[in-house]
Amino acid sequence: MEIAQHYALPRLYKRLGRFDWLYALLVATATGFALARHGHGMDGYEIGILLGAAGAMIALGWFWKAWRLFFPIAGLTALAAIGQYHGELARGQQAFGLKYLFSSQSSIMWMCFLFFLATALYWAALLARSTLLGRIASGLTWSAVTLGLAGMLTRWYESYLIGPDIGHIPVSNLYEVFVLFCLITALMYLYYEARFQARQMGAFVLLVISAAVGFILWYGIARQAHDIQPLIPALQSWWMKIHVPANFVGYGAFSLAAMLGVAELLERRGILKGRLPSAAVLDEVMYRAIAVGFLFFTIATILGAMWAADAWGGYWSWDPKETWALVVWLNYAAWLHMRQIKGWRGEALAWWAVAGVVITSFAFLGVNMFLSGLHSYGGL
């Protein structure tokens, strides 16, 4: 063990170039600035979350080189928007750049448009076997997630312009978490797209993102859900900052896997013959997505239990949301068991992944719509 650790660290340093260290310095500087400016208003837990998030962003940038460009651009875009407010929320409807481009609502609407356009181009690229259209679709997807993340960061700032006691991380209602779902799912897809050189997967994965975008548009227009609201007492906790994002890595990964399951089933039946990646590639990406999703969903479930103990005095109460989270966890635990231990491959697991998204969707949205319990604060 000691010998392995002795050689692992030098190998890590050898893999890191000047841009890796420059990126790390940028994140560390931004973190230091945030602490200097806002640390007085943060408790120990929030400071810990900030430092942990900074470490995670650095590690992610070292692991995935594209992140080193994406994350700073999104952050700088948000800073450009924030700088135009001059401390007045009303400027969001007065300044041209904010009203039509960089306010949180404008950025998220541009994100929605770009996701729809990317979906159409991914399908055009798939059907026409066009490499150029596929590259454009990838570029549009990157643009969408950049504007989406910038919009979420700007929305965070806007909430504090309403009032210091109103400000909160934008993961507190269905509008915000659907945006988060789009970003996480798209970013996971973009990683696997580059890792496996399989842009054809985008035609399927972007469909579930477009469905979420459709909900965002309907919910924002019909219910004015884009308006920032104060947090209800149950959500006024630092636990929300880590529990909700971890949960949505799971939801995003499971949804991505389900769409790849559909693609694999079509490929095995010879539909869209010669246009899809091989069944083996689709099966491997589906497995990796579920493995990552299961890890984060497990973490989120543990964090949720700890939050419940802090808020309600007990780790588990068999609330409908908790019960269905357990159902989701058991479903994917069984899926991974059958693949890893029993050696299952192919159609059976693809069908299972597709069916799994139905269970996941009900746990995510259906429980809020049809059941009541301690978590009944995110209804339509």
Steps between C-alpha positions, in 0.01 A plus 500: 500500500773748594694421182188556287436833668865595458480460124140623451569855616794564262292364211221743590741794500646391167156505342432855614612779268529873542136554400390258771684701763382829352142377519553388861642842584199670339254293704701551819515876440125520440440295816725729701319805366162349592620427852648847543183668381228277640670281761370715785146398411575128468501242776755221530291255297459742212872577496566127494261457207670784311847354552377152410333630185820682402700182545246307294512758220880480490496120497235496228706739288805279537299189413302649210699754304196658335376605845798734538359715221128455560492586871698828481301619195170433679630676811626802307168523314318506833739764634438713189126478568539575870711806421214651299256498792685764703320363807149562357280206399277731293782539249423148388203643309666828404852429375496356146776247566326365809147500362583314180820310572649468846236517773432159647169466320646609165800268532278205587267576208801507266606169653158354418514622141851363447407160644204475261721600207773257603245217520383569145856514369604181679214321325586661168861392545391146590265459205731668248816347650645849508813560707468877454145514634605285793779741588263796480252316723776437756598868488140604556473264796814648653359849443173397665663366816728805520206740489297277730769490768563873463125558537484293818794688651339832405169385650683427825623860506156635404343325799728700731404823323141434607619480860783348703249277676352390164827403330563127452664251268265448199408135555188551711202450266399304192596777258853519638559128536378432145764746379752318720386168352557630146849623585613184677359264238648700213843527665511127571403432141767736363763318703395159366464639148865608502620193690344252256499719185130422451302814417213285374399448863405866518189449289355286778640664813396849387141376469465459876668838552259659251209344692632669816541825306137473392400473865715802590329711232150388598566537872662839456229642273188340649599523865749789498738258669804698392418758769734463796314411817616488865597160630243320708628413851556132412758599236686764700800279563854462372417131440311604187822621338642146489200268516314635195795517254610147597145376442488651153826347391316174564184607319699632203714187473200266520315698232805501274531123544133449413536687170810300415298189581250608233784553253645158580167327446463670162856411402452134591189486281677656203295820514707801385751241384850633461414831662524412870804406707546129557287327761816432700583872519146594596494225762830618649396867520164399648680297768741781585219753524299278735808428712571873542133575558470226760804631689366854518144388573635294791687805630189714457285249688744493792516881501120512489478271802743722690301808402180330620660420834607862535160642396248245626688302761515169314706355216212322328123536522371304200375822349386441134804685364735296717325176412520562127863608530564159656313333212721683250814404694400133519412494130843617388679297767333192350590617146868534592494169686362315198762654272803469726429175685272309263662625181182625334542702181292606205127547457392397849701775667407751229130438561564520874675837462209634294247378758716644776446854380125458558568414864749785527258749343229408746741538793614835362171654390209262552532485878469879517192494274303206637618426854529706816752488780783684668650584159178650360638844421579478130164438337382627165 
